[in-house]
Amino acid sequence: MPPPLGGGPGRGQKVRPKKHLGQHFLNDENIAGKIADSLTLQGYDSILEIGPGMGVLTKYLLKKEVQTYVVEIDTESVAYLEEHYPGLSGRIISEDFLKYDVRQVLREGPFAIIGNFPYNISSQILFKMLDMREQVPELSGMFQKEVAERVCEKEGSKAYGILSVLVQAFYEAEYLFTVSEQVFTPPPKVKSGVLRLRRKEDFRLPCNEKLFFNVVKTAFGQRRKTLRNSLKTLGLSDILKEDTIFGQRPEQLSVQDFIRLTQKIEHDSV
């Protein structure tokens, strides 16, 4: 039988993993089921899966009492999903998630994000989730183990950084379990970790949120320097710079410390 139009796989054929897309297909059904079940399904009735590939996770999502949408940049995977998962009819988005406005499909309603995320764009996925935090009460999925651990890290650690602070400012981060390299095709060179993020009940910060993002990113942009030196570009007054907090390095500050720091800078600029 010839392959479907568009160069997709023929019936019974599998999708070829593509290195440039960071594809490592999960082949362990038990782990796929555990990831799908890690969602609480509270506060939303739609799920968006990023990078479904051949649908190892999708099949478990389709059993749940929510609407499952998938976004997939790989046309070969899209053809496979269209052939093998008729239950997804009309809910396959053949786009680059990082460039696509999901509101075209999901409108303004709340939705969860899930996936075995490509390692090469996993941090960017989290940053986009933060941009959509008003609509995303929950995220669960597979990351490179190092990234998943970094998101959950607390102050005082070398791994603690921009992602740690920004994600934890709005979400409760929970590292669920580690996944071996051997359950993927092809096996990656690193272990994976499954992470769950649940948005805080009160997720609006008591400070200028745009300034908060800028302060965190600027501080960690020169993480070896004290805040007094790394935040020079923000034009702080000499009086403000005398505050003891500016003698610390960014990894020493908790999320709440960064919020208080932003409040100080915001008040200083008035």
CYANA upper distance limits for C-alpha pairs under 8 A (distance plus 0.5 A):
  1 MET  CA     10 GLY  CA      7.39
  1 MET  CA     11 ARG  CA      8.12
  2 PRO  CA     10 GLY  CA      6.86
  3 PRO  CA      7 GLY  CA      6.85
  3 PRO  CA      8 GLY  CA      6.50
  3 PRO  CA      9 PRO  CA      6.00
  3 PRO  CA     10 GLY  CA      4.62
  3 PRO  CA     11 ARG  CA      7.95
  4 PRO  CA      8 GLY  CA      5.98
  4 PRO  CA      9 PRO  CA      7.18
  4 PRO  CA     10 GLY  CA      6.58
  4 PRO  CA     79 ALA  CA      7.85
  6 GLY  CA     75 THR  CA      8.08
  6 GLY  CA     76 GLU  CA      8.33
  6 GLY  CA     79 ALA  CA      8.36
  7 GLY  CA     76 GLU  CA      7.21
  8 GLY  CA     75 THR  CA      7.41
  8 GLY  CA     76 GLU  CA      4.86
  8 GLY  CA     77 SER  CA      7.79
  8 GLY  CA     78 VAL  CA      8.35
  8 GLY  CA     79 ALA  CA      5.70
  8 GLY  CA     80 TYR  CA      7.22
  9 PRO  CA     13 GLN  CA      5.99
  9 PRO  CA     14 LYS  CA      6.92
  9 PRO  CA     15 VAL  CA      6.84
  9 PRO  CA     76 GLU  CA      6.91
  9 PRO  CA     79 ALA  CA      7.49
  9 PRO  CA     80 TYR  CA      6.83
 11 ARG  CA     83 GLU  CA      8.31
 14 LYS  CA     54 MET  CA      8.03
 14 LYS  CA     80 TYR  CA      8.26
 15 VAL  CA     53 GLY  CA      8.13
 15 VAL  CA     54 MET  CA      7.37
 15 VAL  CA     76 GLU  CA      6.94
 15 VAL  CA     77 SER  CA      6.65
 15 VAL  CA     80 TYR  CA      7.78
 17 PRO  CA     23 GLN  CA      5.77
 17 PRO  CA     24 HIS  CA      6.93
 17 PRO  CA     25 PHE  CA      7.64
 17 PRO  CA    185 THR  CA      8.04
 17 PRO  CA    186 PRO  CA      7.87
 18 LYS  CA     22 GLY  CA      7.03
 18 LYS  CA     23 GLN  CA      6.01
 19 LYS  CA     23 GLN  CA      6.50
 21 LEU  CA    118 PRO  CA      7.74
 21 LEU  CA    120 ASN  CA      8.45
 22 GLY  CA    118 PRO  CA      5.72
 22 GLY  CA    119 TYR  CA      6.91
 22 GLY  CA    120 ASN  CA      6.64
 23 GLN  CA     53 GLY  CA      8.49
 23 GLN  CA    118 PRO  CA      6.72
 24 HIS  CA    118 PRO  CA      8.16
 24 HIS  CA    184 PHE  CA      6.18
 24 HIS  CA    185 THR  CA      5.87
 24 HIS  CA    186 PRO  CA      6.06
 24 HIS  CA    187 PRO  CA      7.21
 24 HIS  CA    188 PRO  CA      7.30
 25 PHE  CA     53 GLY  CA      7.48
 25 PHE  CA     54 MET  CA      8.28
 25 PHE  CA    184 PHE  CA      5.72
 25 PHE  CA    185 THR  CA      5.52
 25 PHE  CA    186 PRO  CA      7.49
 26 LEU  CA     32 ALA  CA      8.04
 26 LEU  CA     56 VAL  CA      7.49
 26 LEU  CA    116 ASN  CA      8.30
 26 LEU  CA    183 VAL  CA      6.44
 26 LEU  CA    184 PHE  CA      4.98
 26 LEU  CA    185 THR  CA      7.02
 27 ASN  CA     56 VAL  CA      7.76
 27 ASN  CA    183 VAL  CA      6.09
 27 ASN  CA    184 PHE  CA      6.13
 27 ASN  CA    185 THR  CA      7.45
 28 ASP  CA     32 ALA  CA      6.90
 28 ASP  CA    183 VAL  CA      6.24
 28 ASP  CA    184 PHE  CA      8.22
 29 GLU  CA     33 GLY  CA      6.63
 29 GLU  CA     56 VAL  CA      7.49
 30 ASN  CA     34 LYS  CA      6.80
 31 ILE  CA     35 ILE  CA      6.73
 32 ALA  CA     36 ALA  CA      6.80
 32 ALA  CA     56 VAL  CA      6.92
 32 ALA  CA     57 LEU  CA      5.61
 32 ALA  CA     60 TYR  CA      8.13
 33 GLY  CA     37 ASP  CA      6.60
 33 GLY  CA     57 LEU  CA      7.39
 33 GLY  CA     60 TYR  CA      6.65
 34 LYS  CA     38 SER  CA      6.63
 35 ILE  CA     39 LEU  CA      8.03
 35 ILE  CA     57 LEU  CA      8.16
 35 ILE  CA    140 SER  CA      7.64
 35 ILE  CA    141 GLY  CA      6.96
 35 ILE  CA    142 MET  CA      8.46
 35 ILE  CA    194 VAL  CA      7.87
 36 ALA  CA     57 LEU  CA      7.08
 36 ALA  CA     60 TYR  CA      6.72
 36 ALA  CA     61 LEU  CA      6.58
 36 ALA  CA    114 ILE  CA      8.39
 38 SER  CA    140 SER  CA      7.29
 38 SER  CA    196 ARG  CA      7.82
 39 LEU  CA    138 GLU  CA      7.99
 39 LEU  CA    139 LEU  CA      8.07
 39 LEU  CA    140 SER  CA      6.91
 39 LEU  CA    196 ARG  CA      8.29
 41 LEU  CA     45 ASP  CA      7.77
 41 LEU  CA     66 VAL  CA      8.50
 43 GLY  CA    110 PRO  CA      7.82
 43 GLY  CA    137 PRO  CA      7.49
 44 TYR  CA    109 GLY  CA      8.32
 44 TYR  CA    110 PRO  CA      5.75
 44 TYR  CA    111 PHE  CA      5.85
 44 TYR  CA    112 ALA  CA      7.51
 44 TYR  CA    137 PRO  CA      8.16
 45 ASP  CA     65 GLU  CA      8.28
 45 ASP  CA     66 VAL  CA      5.41
 45 ASP  CA     67 GLN  CA      6.78
 45 ASP  CA    110 PRO  CA      7.90
 45 ASP  CA    111 PHE  CA      7.06
 46 SER  CA     66 VAL  CA      5.90
 46 SER  CA     67 GLN  CA      5.15
 46 SER  CA     68 THR  CA      6.43
 46 SER  CA     69 TYR  CA      7.96
 46 SER  CA    106 LEU  CA      8.49
 46 SER  CA    110 PRO  CA      7.62
 46 SER  CA    111 PHE  CA      5.28
 46 SER  CA    112 ALA  CA      7.01
 47 ILE  CA     66 VAL  CA      7.42
 47 ILE  CA     67 GLN  CA      6.67
 47 ILE  CA     68 THR  CA      5.36
 47 ILE  CA     69 TYR  CA      6.55
 47 ILE  CA    111 PHE  CA      5.82
 47 ILE  CA    112 ALA  CA      5.23
 47 ILE  CA    113 ILE  CA      6.39
 47 ILE  CA    114 ILE  CA      7.70
 48 LEU  CA     68 THR  CA      6.57
 48 LEU  CA     69 TYR  CA      5.32
 48 LEU  CA     70 VAL  CA      5.96
 48 LEU  CA     71 VAL  CA      7.72
 48 LEU  CA    111 PHE  CA      7.35
 48 LEU  CA    112 ALA  CA      6.60
 48 LEU  CA    113 ILE  CA      5.44
 48 LEU  CA    114 ILE  CA      6.78
 49 GLU  CA     58 THR  CA      8.04
 49 GLU  CA     68 THR  CA      7.85
 49 GLU  CA     69 TYR  CA      6.72
 49 GLU  CA     70 VAL  CA      5.12
 49 GLU  CA     71 VAL  CA      6.83
 49 GLU  CA    113 ILE  CA      6.38
 49 GLU  CA    114 ILE  CA      5.32
 49 GLU  CA    115 GLY  CA      5.70
 50 ILE  CA     70 VAL  CA      6.46
 50 ILE  CA     71 VAL  CA      5.70
 50 ILE  CA     72 GLU  CA      7.00
 50 ILE  CA     97 PHE  CA      7.68
 50 ILE  CA    113 ILE  CA      7.82
 50 ILE  CA    114 ILE  CA      6.90
 50 ILE  CA    115 GLY  CA      5.64
 50 ILE  CA    116 ASN  CA      7.93
 50 ILE  CA    117 PHE  CA      7.23
 51 GLY  CA     70 VAL  CA      7.73
 51 GLY  CA     71 VAL  CA      6.59
 51 GLY  CA     72 GLU  CA      5.43
 51 GLY  CA     73 ILE  CA      7.82
 51 GLY  CA    115 GLY  CA      6.97
 51 GLY  CA    116 ASN  CA      7.42
 51 GLY  CA    117 PHE  CA      7.05
 51 GLY  CA    118 PRO  CA      7.93
 52 PRO  CA     56 VAL  CA      7.86
 52 PRO  CA     57 LEU  CA      7.42
 52 PRO  CA     58 THR  CA      7.02
 52 PRO  CA     70 VAL  CA      7.09
 52 PRO  CA     71 VAL  CA      7.85
 52 PRO  CA     72 GLU  CA      7.02
 52 PRO  CA     77 SER  CA      8.36
 52 PRO  CA    115 GLY  CA      7.31
 52 PRO  CA    116 ASN  CA      7.89
 53 GLY  CA     72 GLU  CA      7.79
 53 GLY  CA     74 ASP  CA      8.35
 53 GLY  CA     77 SER  CA      5.73
 53 GLY  CA     78 VAL  CA      8.23
 53 GLY  CA     81 LEU  CA      8.32
 54 MET  CA     77 SER  CA      6.56
 54 MET  CA     80 TYR  CA      6.97
 54 MET  CA     81 LEU  CA      6.81
 55 GLY  CA     59 LYS  CA      6.54
 55 GLY  CA     81 LEU  CA      7.26
 56 VAL  CA     60 TYR  CA      8.21
 57 LEU  CA     61 LEU  CA      7.12
 57 LEU  CA    115 GLY  CA      8.02
 58 THR  CA     62 LEU  CA      6.68
 59 LYS  CA     63 LYS  CA      7.42
 59 LYS  CA     85 TYR  CA      8.42
 60 TYR  CA     64 LYS  CA      7.73
 61 LEU  CA     68 THR  CA      7.11
 62 LEU  CA     66 VAL  CA      8.28
 62 LEU  CA     67 GLN  CA      8.17
 62 LEU  CA     68 THR  CA      6.83
 62 LEU  CA     87 GLY  CA      7.93
 68 THR  CA     88 LEU  CA      7.92
 68 THR  CA     91 ARG  CA      7.76
 69 TYR  CA     88 LEU  CA      7.73
 69 TYR  CA     91 ARG  CA      5.40
 69 TYR  CA     92 ILE  CA      6.58
 69 TYR  CA     93 ILE  CA      7.95
 70 VAL  CA     91 ARG  CA      6.99
 70 VAL  CA     92 ILE  CA      5.61
 70 VAL  CA     93 ILE  CA      6.45
 71 VAL  CA     92 ILE  CA      6.55
 71 VAL  CA     93 ILE  CA      4.99
 71 VAL  CA     94 SER  CA      6.39
 71 VAL  CA     95 GLU  CA      6.69
 71 VAL  CA     96 ASP  CA      7.87
 71 VAL  CA     97 PHE  CA      6.89
 72 GLU  CA     77 SER  CA      7.72
 72 GLU  CA     78 VAL  CA      7.01
 72 GLU  CA     92 ILE  CA      7.97
 72 GLU  CA     93 ILE  CA      6.75
 72 GLU  CA     94 SER  CA      5.65
 72 GLU  CA     95 GLU  CA      6.34
 72 GLU  CA     96 ASP  CA      7.26
 72 GLU  CA     97 PHE  CA      7.98
 73 ILE  CA     78 VAL  CA      8.36
 73 ILE  CA     94 SER  CA      6.03
 73 ILE  CA     95 GLU  CA      5.37
 73 ILE  CA     96 ASP  CA      5.51
 73 ILE  CA     97 PHE  CA      8.06
 74 ASP  CA     78 VAL  CA      6.86
 74 ASP  CA     94 SER  CA      8.03
 75 THR  CA     79 ALA  CA      6.73
 75 THR  CA     94 SER  CA      7.61
 76 GLU  CA     80 TYR  CA      6.86
 77 SER  CA     81 LEU  CA      6.65
 78 VAL  CA     82 GLU  CA      6.64
 78 VAL  CA     92 ILE  CA      7.87
 78 VAL  CA     94 SER  CA      7.23
 79 ALA  CA     83 GLU  CA      6.80
 80 TYR  CA     84 HIS  CA      6.58
 81 LEU  CA     85 TYR  CA      5.83
 81 LEU  CA     86 PRO  CA      8.34
 81 LEU  CA     88 LEU  CA      8.37
 82 GLU  CA     86 PRO  CA      6.67
 82 GLU  CA     88 LEU  CA      7.85
 82 GLU  CA     89 SER  CA      7.62
 82 GLU  CA     92 ILE  CA      8.42
 85 TYR  CA     89 SER  CA      8.15
 88 LEU  CA     92 ILE  CA      6.92
 95 GLU  CA     99 LYS  CA      8.31
 95 GLU  CA    100 TYR  CA      6.93
 96 ASP  CA    100 TYR  CA      6.43
 97 PHE  CA    101 ASP  CA      8.30
 97 PHE  CA    102 VAL  CA      8.35
 98 LEU  CA    124 GLN  CA      7.93
 98 LEU  CA    125 ILE  CA      7.39
 98 LEU  CA    128 LYS  CA      7.67
102 VAL  CA    106 LEU  CA      6.46
102 VAL  CA    107 ARG  CA      7.91
103 ARG  CA    107 ARG  CA      4.66
103 ARG  CA    108 GLU  CA      6.71
106 LEU  CA    111 PHE  CA      8.29
108 GLU  CA    135 GLN  CA      7.47
109 GLY  CA    135 GLN  CA      6.83
110 PRO  CA    134 GLU  CA      8.24
110 PRO  CA    135 GLN  CA      4.89
110 PRO  CA    136 VAL  CA      6.24
110 PRO  CA    137 PRO  CA      7.47
111 PHE  CA    135 GLN  CA      6.70
111 PHE  CA    136 VAL  CA      5.86
111 PHE  CA    137 PRO  CA      7.43
111 PHE  CA    138 GLU  CA      8.10
112 ALA  CA    136 VAL  CA      6.03
112 ALA  CA    137 PRO  CA      6.79
112 ALA  CA    138 GLU  CA      5.46
112 ALA  CA    139 LEU  CA      6.10
113 ILE  CA    136 VAL  CA      7.68
113 ILE  CA    138 GLU  CA      7.05
113 ILE  CA    139 LEU  CA      5.16
113 ILE  CA    140 SER  CA      6.99
114 ILE  CA    139 LEU  CA      6.17
114 ILE  CA    140 SER  CA      5.42
114 ILE  CA    141 GLY  CA      5.66
115 GLY  CA    140 SER  CA      7.52
115 GLY  CA    141 GLY  CA      5.34
115 GLY  CA    142 MET  CA      6.90
116 ASN  CA    141 GLY  CA      6.12
116 ASN  CA    142 MET  CA      5.10
116 ASN  CA    143 PHE  CA      7.43
117 PHE  CA    121 ILE  CA      8.06
117 PHE  CA    122 SER  CA      6.34
117 PHE  CA    141 GLY  CA      7.33
117 PHE  CA    142 MET  CA      6.26
117 PHE  CA    143 PHE  CA      6.48
118 PRO  CA    122 SER  CA      6.46
118 PRO  CA    143 PHE  CA      8.07
119 TYR  CA    143 PHE  CA      6.77
119 TYR  CA    144 GLN  CA      6.47
121 ILE  CA    125 ILE  CA      6.75
122 SER  CA    126 LEU  CA      7.00
122 SER  CA    143 PHE  CA      7.17
123 SER  CA    127 PHE  CA      6.88
123 SER  CA    147 VAL  CA      8.21
123 SER  CA    163 LEU  CA      8.28
124 GLN  CA    128 LYS  CA      6.69
125 ILE  CA    129 MET  CA      6.63
126 LEU  CA    130 LEU  CA      6.76
126 LEU  CA    167 VAL  CA      8.37
127 PHE  CA    131 ASP  CA      6.95
128 LYS  CA    132 MET  CA      6.90
129 MET  CA    133 ARG  CA      6.39
129 MET  CA    136 VAL  CA      7.46
130 LEU  CA    166 LEU  CA      8.47
130 LEU  CA    167 VAL  CA      7.67
132 MET  CA    136 VAL  CA      6.73
133 ARG  CA    137 PRO  CA      7.45
133 ARG  CA    170 PHE  CA      8.43
133 ARG  CA    199 ARG  CA      8.40
136 VAL  CA    199 ARG  CA      8.11
137 PRO  CA    198 ARG  CA      6.46
137 PRO  CA    199 ARG  CA      5.39
138 GLU  CA    196 ARG  CA      7.96
138 GLU  CA    197 LEU  CA      6.05
138 GLU  CA    198 ARG  CA      5.11
138 GLU  CA    199 ARG  CA      6.52
139 LEU  CA    196 ARG  CA      6.25
139 LEU  CA    197 LEU  CA      5.56
139 LEU  CA    198 ARG  CA      7.17
140 SER  CA    194 VAL  CA      7.73
140 SER  CA    195 LEU  CA      6.14
140 SER  CA    196 ARG  CA      4.80
140 SER  CA    197 LEU  CA      6.75
141 GLY  CA    194 VAL  CA      5.88
141 GLY  CA    195 LEU  CA      6.11
141 GLY  CA    196 ARG  CA      7.20
142 MET  CA    192 SER  CA      7.02
142 MET  CA    193 GLY  CA      6.16
142 MET  CA    194 VAL  CA      4.94
142 MET  CA    195 LEU  CA      6.94
143 PHE  CA    147 VAL  CA      6.82
143 PHE  CA    148 ALA  CA      6.24
143 PHE  CA    192 SER  CA      6.12
143 PHE  CA    193 GLY  CA      5.93
143 PHE  CA    194 VAL  CA      6.73
143 PHE  CA    195 LEU  CA      7.82
144 GLN  CA    148 ALA  CA      6.86
144 GLN  CA    190 VAL  CA      7.45
144 GLN  CA    191 LYS  CA      6.86
144 GLN  CA    192 SER  CA      4.94
144 GLN  CA    193 GLY  CA      6.42
145 LYS  CA    149 GLU  CA      6.63
145 LYS  CA    178 THR  CA      7.51
145 LYS  CA    190 VAL  CA      7.97
145 LYS  CA    191 LYS  CA      6.07
145 LYS  CA    192 SER  CA      4.70
145 LYS  CA    193 GLY  CA      4.74
145 LYS  CA    194 VAL  CA      8.22
146 GLU  CA    150 ARG  CA      6.60
146 GLU  CA    192 SER  CA      8.28
146 GLU  CA    193 GLY  CA      8.25
147 VAL  CA    151 VAL  CA      6.78
148 ALA  CA    152 CYS  CA      7.22
148 ALA  CA    175 TYR  CA      7.29
148 ALA  CA    193 GLY  CA      6.29
148 ALA  CA    194 VAL  CA      7.41
148 ALA  CA    195 LEU  CA      6.46
149 GLU  CA    153 GLU  CA      6.58
149 GLU  CA    175 TYR  CA      7.35
149 GLU  CA    193 GLY  CA      8.15
150 ARG  CA    159 ALA  CA      6.01
150 ARG  CA    160 TYR  CA      6.48
150 ARG  CA    161 GLY  CA      7.90
150 ARG  CA    163 LEU  CA      7.77
150 ARG  CA    164 SER  CA      6.58
151 VAL  CA    160 TYR  CA      8.20
151 VAL  CA    163 LEU  CA      6.14
151 VAL  CA    164 SER  CA      4.84
151 VAL  CA    165 VAL  CA      8.44
151 VAL  CA    167 VAL  CA      7.38
151 VAL  CA    168 GLN  CA      8.15
151 VAL  CA    173 ALA  CA      7.60
152 CYS  CA    164 SER  CA      6.62
152 CYS  CA    168 GLN  CA      8.09
152 CYS  CA    173 ALA  CA      6.01
152 CYS  CA    174 GLU  CA      7.00
152 CYS  CA    175 TYR  CA      7.28
153 GLU  CA    157 SER  CA      7.63
153 GLU  CA    159 ALA  CA      7.23
153 GLU  CA    160 TYR  CA      5.88
153 GLU  CA    164 SER  CA      6.56
154 LYS  CA    160 TYR  CA      6.54
154 LYS  CA    164 SER  CA      7.80
154 LYS  CA    254 SER  CA      7.70
155 GLU  CA    160 TYR  CA      6.44
155 GLU  CA    251 GLU  CA      5.94
155 GLU  CA    252 GLN  CA      5.96
155 GLU  CA    253 LEU  CA      6.45
155 GLU  CA    254 SER  CA      5.91
156 GLY  CA    160 TYR  CA      7.65
156 GLY  CA    251 GLU  CA      6.05
156 GLY  CA    252 GLN  CA      5.67
156 GLY  CA    253 LEU  CA      8.26
157 SER  CA    251 GLU  CA      7.21
158 LYS  CA    251 GLU  CA      7.60
160 TYR  CA    164 SER  CA      6.27
160 TYR  CA    165 VAL  CA      8.22
160 TYR  CA    251 GLU  CA      6.62
161 GLY  CA    165 VAL  CA      6.88
161 GLY  CA    220 PHE  CA      7.03
161 GLY  CA    251 GLU  CA      7.18
162 ILE  CA    166 LEU  CA      6.58
162 ILE  CA    216 VAL  CA      6.79
162 ILE  CA    217 LYS  CA      6.57
162 ILE  CA    220 PHE  CA      6.93
163 LEU  CA    167 VAL  CA      6.25
164 SER  CA    168 GLN  CA      6.47
165 VAL  CA    169 ALA  CA      6.48
165 VAL  CA    216 VAL  CA      7.98
165 VAL  CA    254 SER  CA      8.09
165 VAL  CA    255 VAL  CA      6.03
166 LEU  CA    170 PHE  CA      7.59
166 LEU  CA    213 PHE  CA      7.65
166 LEU  CA    216 VAL  CA      8.17
166 LEU  CA    255 VAL  CA      8.47
167 VAL  CA    171 TYR  CA      6.26
167 VAL  CA    173 ALA  CA      8.16
168 GLN  CA    172 GLU  CA      6.46
168 GLN  CA    173 ALA  CA      6.94
168 GLN  CA    255 VAL  CA      7.59
169 ALA  CA    203 PHE  CA      7.99
169 ALA  CA    205 LEU  CA      8.29
169 ALA  CA    255 VAL  CA      6.60
169 ALA  CA    256 GLN  CA      8.49
170 PHE  CA    199 ARG  CA      6.39
170 PHE  CA    200 LYS  CA      6.32
170 PHE  CA    203 PHE  CA      5.47
170 PHE  CA    204 ARG  CA      7.84
171 TYR  CA    197 LEU  CA      6.26
171 TYR  CA    198 ARG  CA      5.75
171 TYR  CA    199 ARG  CA      4.60
171 TYR  CA    200 LYS  CA      5.65
171 TYR  CA    203 PHE  CA      7.91
172 GLU  CA    197 LEU  CA      6.04
172 GLU  CA    198 ARG  CA      5.68
172 GLU  CA    199 ARG  CA      6.62
172 GLU  CA    200 LYS  CA      6.76
173 ALA  CA    195 LEU  CA      7.76
173 ALA  CA    196 ARG  CA      6.54
173 ALA  CA    197 LEU  CA      5.20
173 ALA  CA    198 ARG  CA      7.28
174 GLU  CA    195 LEU  CA      6.33
174 GLU  CA    196 ARG  CA      5.72
174 GLU  CA    197 LEU  CA      6.83
175 TYR  CA    193 GLY  CA      7.75
175 TYR  CA    194 VAL  CA      6.75
175 TYR  CA    195 LEU  CA      5.21
175 TYR  CA    196 ARG  CA      7.00
176 LEU  CA    193 GLY  CA      7.88
176 LEU  CA    194 VAL  CA      5.95
176 LEU  CA    195 LEU  CA      6.10
176 LEU  CA    196 ARG  CA      7.43
177 PHE  CA    193 GLY  CA      6.32
177 PHE  CA    194 VAL  CA      5.98
177 PHE  CA    195 LEU  CA      8.15
178 THR  CA    191 LYS  CA      7.63
178 THR  CA    192 SER  CA      6.29
178 THR  CA    193 GLY  CA      4.93
178 THR  CA    194 VAL  CA      6.89
179 VAL  CA    183 VAL  CA      8.22
179 VAL  CA    191 LYS  CA      6.52
179 VAL  CA    192 SER  CA      5.43
179 VAL  CA    193 GLY  CA      6.29
179 VAL  CA    194 VAL  CA      8.05
180 SER  CA    191 LYS  CA      5.87
180 SER  CA    192 SER  CA      7.06
181 GLU  CA    187 PRO  CA      5.69
181 GLU  CA    188 PRO  CA      6.18
181 GLU  CA    189 LYS  CA      7.36
181 GLU  CA    190 VAL  CA      6.81
181 GLU  CA    191 LYS  CA      5.81
181 GLU  CA    192 SER  CA      7.63
182 GLN  CA    187 PRO  CA      6.06
183 VAL  CA    187 PRO  CA      7.46
184 PHE  CA    188 PRO  CA      7.65
199 ARG  CA    203 PHE  CA      7.25
205 LEU  CA    209 GLU  CA      7.00
205 LEU  CA    259 ILE  CA      8.08
206 PRO  CA    259 ILE  CA      8.00
206 PRO  CA    263 GLN  CA      8.46
207 CYS  CA    212 PHE  CA      7.74
207 CYS  CA    259 ILE  CA      7.23
207 CYS  CA    262 THR  CA      7.12
207 CYS  CA    263 GLN  CA      6.15
207 CYS  CA    266 GLU  CA      8.24
208 ASN  CA    212 PHE  CA      6.66
208 ASN  CA    262 THR  CA      7.91
208 ASN  CA    263 GLN  CA      8.10
208 ASN  CA    266 GLU  CA      7.81
209 GLU  CA    213 PHE  CA      6.80
210 LYS  CA    214 ASN  CA      6.89
211 LEU  CA    215 VAL  CA      6.54
211 LEU  CA    262 THR  CA      7.27
211 LEU  CA    266 GLU  CA      8.27
212 PHE  CA    216 VAL  CA      6.73
212 PHE  CA    258 PHE  CA      7.93
212 PHE  CA    259 ILE  CA      7.31
212 PHE  CA    262 THR  CA      6.10
213 PHE  CA    217 LYS  CA      6.64
214 ASN  CA    218 THR  CA      6.40
215 VAL  CA    219 ALA  CA      6.44
215 VAL  CA    231 LEU  CA      7.91
215 VAL  CA    258 PHE  CA      8.39
215 VAL  CA    262 THR  CA      7.32
216 VAL  CA    220 PHE  CA      6.76
216 VAL  CA    250 PRO  CA      8.48
216 VAL  CA    258 PHE  CA      7.66
217 LYS  CA    221 GLY  CA      6.40
218 THR  CA    222 GLN  CA      7.65
218 THR  CA    230 SER  CA      7.25
218 THR  CA    231 LEU  CA      6.91
219 ALA  CA    223 ARG  CA      6.67
219 ALA  CA    227 LEU  CA      6.73
219 ALA  CA    230 SER  CA      6.00
219 ALA  CA    231 LEU  CA      6.63
219 ALA  CA    250 PRO  CA      6.37
220 PHE  CA    250 PRO  CA      6.57
220 PHE  CA    251 GLU  CA      8.37
221 GLY  CA    230 SER  CA      8.11
222 GLN  CA    230 SER  CA      6.25
223 ARG  CA    230 SER  CA      8.09
223 ARG  CA    249 ARG  CA      6.97
223 ARG  CA    250 PRO  CA      6.50
223 ARG  CA    251 GLU  CA      7.81
224 ARG  CA    249 ARG  CA      7.21
225 LYS  CA    229 ASN  CA      6.64
225 LYS  CA    230 SER  CA      6.36
225 LYS  CA    249 ARG  CA      6.60
226 THR  CA    230 SER  CA      6.68
226 THR  CA    246 PHE  CA      6.99
226 THR  CA    247 GLY  CA      5.99
226 THR  CA    248 GLN  CA      5.66
226 THR  CA    249 ARG  CA      4.95
226 THR  CA    250 PRO  CA      7.71
227 LEU  CA    231 LEU  CA      6.07
227 LEU  CA    245 ILE  CA      8.20
227 LEU  CA    246 PHE  CA      5.26
227 LEU  CA    247 GLY  CA      6.74
227 LEU  CA    248 GLN  CA      6.53
227 LEU  CA    249 ARG  CA      6.21
227 LEU  CA    250 PRO  CA      7.11
228 ARG  CA    232 LYS  CA      7.13
228 ARG  CA    241 LYS  CA      6.58
228 ARG  CA    246 PHE  CA      5.25
228 ARG  CA    247 GLY  CA      6.66
231 LEU  CA    235 GLY  CA      8.18
231 LEU  CA    236 LEU  CA      8.15
232 LYS  CA    236 LEU  CA      7.12
236 LEU  CA    240 LEU  CA      6.97
236 LEU  CA    241 LYS  CA      7.10
236 LEU  CA    265 ILE  CA      7.67
236 LEU  CA    268 ASP  CA      8.03
236 LEU  CA    269 SER  CA      8.48
237 SER  CA    241 LYS  CA      6.85
237 SER  CA    268 ASP  CA      7.80
238 ASP  CA    242 GLU  CA      7.04
239 ILE  CA    243 ASP  CA      7.98
240 LEU  CA    264 LYS  CA      8.28
240 LEU  CA    265 ILE  CA      8.29
240 LEU  CA    268 ASP  CA      7.68
241 LYS  CA    246 PHE  CA      6.53
242 GLU  CA    246 PHE  CA      7.67
243 ASP  CA    247 GLY  CA      8.27
244 THR  CA    248 GLN  CA      8.01
245 ILE  CA    261 LEU  CA      8.33
248 GLN  CA    252 GLN  CA      7.01
248 GLN  CA    253 LEU  CA      8.25
249 ARG  CA    253 LEU  CA      7.93
253 LEU  CA    257 ASP  CA      5.87
253 LEU  CA    258 PHE  CA      6.88
254 SER  CA    258 PHE  CA      6.90
255 VAL  CA    259 ILE  CA      6.88
256 GLN  CA    260 ARG  CA      6.74
257 ASP  CA    261 LEU  CA      6.51
258 PHE  CA    262 THR  CA      6.58
259 ILE  CA    263 GLN  CA      6.80
260 ARG  CA    264 LYS  CA      6.78
261 LEU  CA    265 ILE  CA      6.83
262 THR  CA    266 GLU  CA      6.43
263 GLN  CA    267 HIS  CA      6.53
264 LYS  CA    268 ASP  CA      6.56
265 ILE  CA    269 SER  CA      6.79
266 GLU  CA    270 VAL  CA      7.21
